[in-house]
Amino acid sequence: MYNRPINVLPLEARPLDALTLEQFWHWHQAKQQEEQQALTQAQLLLNQLFEDYTNAFALRLWNDQLIYVGEQSPVFTLSLSAELVRNPHLLTTPVPWMTAYIDGHIQDVGDFHAALQCLEYFQSLPIPLATTLARALRALAPLPPRHGAVPKSGLLPLNYDVPAEFYRHWLDERMLHSCAYFCGQTRELGQAQQNQLELICLKLRLQHGDHLLDLSGGWGGLACWAAKHYGVFVHAYIQNPAQYAYASQLIQSEQLTHLVTLIPGDYRAVAAQGQYDKAVCIGVAEHVGEPHLPAFLNTVHAALTPGGLFLSHGMTNERAAWQPEDPAHTLVNQQLFPQGKLATFPQLLQCMDAAQFEVFNIEGLRQHFVQTLRHWLSGLTSQHQDITRTLGERSYRAWRLYLTASLIQFEQGLTGIHQIVATRR
């Protein structure tokens, strides 16, 4: 007779019928206690990391477990994929965070504006703390087997070359993709954009018969307004094919073909010398980029008659050199303008002076753009389903991220927008 071998398998590895009811109960209780301890530790760590963050929020893990941060009801909930936490280096720099959101590795419910600010706060933490958080999350919920693509670490520049149908969902009826002007009791976006068109024309002192160079043709809204209401001859340069087609139809429908001429291309296609009385560029300087500003301004100067007026309306970088980079700054000041970084306001004025422009009127429009962005975001999110059918979920997420990041930057005063009027010397 011999002794039976001892069963050395851990309880969770034994067949259920090999366990007594009492053994199974003790094992189940221990497992629950272990999971609760891990959850408590993770919540403690998160609350310590985010003790200076103002909003309460929740994290939903890949196994649907919820971790609450803060004492109030969550303002938003972020769902993290297993693949994101499997690669903790993606949690320590802004661009991978944003790419993970666009690619669906981060899902959100609730206030997305607050969620992006939370990511900014997280980016301000020392890298070892971010890595520690990733380890805590992995310990809390065992990662499932790897499947699907690893989250990317690069973020592509935003694609502006999209159908007009997309912009119709969230711009005003004139399709103006620029800062509106909310004066007096104005609350509607359409009226505010009309205010801006009128303000630009007044600042340029447009008169019947003037020749206007429009380097920001866009969807044709400004060119048609100036021609229709002030009787000026407009040459509008448009590089985007979709915008060119839309503006062409608009000019024909408004019966303005005798006043407005569209020219394919950007400022580099301008060959005229001393031909125009006035020139305007809305949102062009930020795409030109600070390194190319001198060449751009020299082109405008050469195209104007002596004493001609020039109105520049564009974004500027207001961030001090010592301030650390955050997700919103990365997206607005680097990803959106691949041709070059945003100039600071003093740099822009210096470049204009060097190009022989005498500035006589400056107006900051930052608060107006904050309101404009809020209108755009409201329109974009309200048309989520239709936009997804047009461009896909990934593009919707990219634009939502861009507009929200822009809003945060302008609210904080880290990016500005100025309207400058100058005379050609």
C-alpha positions, 0 to 999 in steps of 0.5 A, a space after each residue: 500500500 502506498 500514500 496517495 500523491 498530495 494535490 499541489 495545484 493552487 485552488 484556482 487551478 483545481 477542477 471545481 469538483 475537486 474543491 469542497 464547498 468550504 474551500 471554494 468559499 474561502 478561496 472566493 472570499 480571499 480573491 474578492 479581498 485581494 481585488 478590493 485591496 488592489 482597487 483601494 490602493 489604485 484609488 488611493 494612488 490616483 487621488 494622491 496624484 490628482 489631489 490638486 486637480 479640481 474636478 472629480 472623474 472616473 476611469 473605466 478599465 478594460 474589465 469594466 472596473 471603475 476607479 473613482 477620483 475625487 469626492 464629488 460625482 464624476 464630471 467625466 469618465 475615461 475608458 482605457 484600453 488594455 493596449 494603452 496601459 500595456 505600453 506605459 511610455 504612451 502615457 508620458 508624452 502629449 502626442 501619444 495620448 492624443 493619438 490614443 484618443 483619436 484611434 479609440 484606445 481612450 473612450 470618454 463620457 461626459 465633459 470632454 473639455 474637462 477631460 482634456 484639461 485632466 490630461 494636461 494635468 497628468 502631463 505635468 506630473 513627473 514621468 516616474 509617477 506616470 509609469 507608477 500609475 500604469 503599473 498600478 492599473 495593470 496590477 489591478 486588472 490582469 491584462 488580456 492577451 494582446 490583440 489589435 494594433 499597438 497605439 501609435 506614437 505619432 500624430 498626423 497633421 489635421 486634414 483640412 481637405 475635406 468635403 464642404 458637407 463636413 463644414 456645413 454641419 458646424 460652421 455658419 451659413 456663410 461657411 466662415 472658418 474664422 473668428 466671429 465678432 460678438 458685440 452688443 447683444 450678439 449671441 448667434 454665430 451667424 450674426 457674429 460672423 456677419 459683424 466680423 465681415 462688416 468690421 473687416 470691410 470698415 477697417 479696410 475703408 473699402 470704397 466702390 471701385 477699389 481693387 481688393 487682394 484676398 489671400 484667404 479666399 476660403 469658401 468665398 464668404 468675405 470676397 462675396 460680402 465685400 463685392 456685394 456690399 461695397 462694390 469692390 473688385 476682388 481677386 481671391 486666392 484659394 488653394 483647396 479644390 473643394 473650397 474653390 468649387 464651392 466659392 465658384 458656385 457661390 459667386 455665380 449664385 450671387 451674380 458677382 462674376 463681374 466683381 470677384 475673380 478666383 485664382 487657384 493657389 496661395 500667396 506664392 502665386 501672386 505676381 501683380 506689382 502695385 495693382 491692389 488698393 487693399 489686401 486682407 489675409 484671414 488665418 493665413 499667417 499661422 499656416 505660413 509659419 514664422 520662418 516664412 513670414 518675411 517672404 509672405 509680407 514682402 509679397 503683400 507689400 509688392 502687390 499693394 499700391 503706395 499707401 494701400 491698406 493691409 489687414 492681417 487677422 491671425 493667431 499668435 503664440 503667447 506662451 512664455 519660453 519657460 512654460 512647459 508643453 502640454 497636449 493642447 499646445 502641442 496640437 495647436 502650435 505644432 500639429 495644426 501648422 506643419 509649415 512652421 511654428 506660430 509667431 509671437 505677437 512681437 515677432 509679427 509686428 517686427 516682421 511687418 515693420 521690416 516689410 515696410 508696413 506702418 501699423 496703425 490699428 490693433 485689436 485683440 480678438 481672443 475672447 471673441 474666438 473663445 465664443 466662436 470655438 464654443 459655437 463650433 464645438 456645439 455644432 460639431 458634437 450635435 452632428 456626431 452621427 452625420 459627421 461620422 457617416 461623412 468622414 468616419 469616427 477617427 476624423 470626427 475625433 481628430 476635429 473634436 480634439 483640435 477644437 477643444 484643445 484650441 478652446 483651452 489654449 485661448 481660454 488660458 491666453 496661451 494662444 492669441 488672435 489679433 487683427 492688425 491694420 497697416 499702411 504700405 510705406 
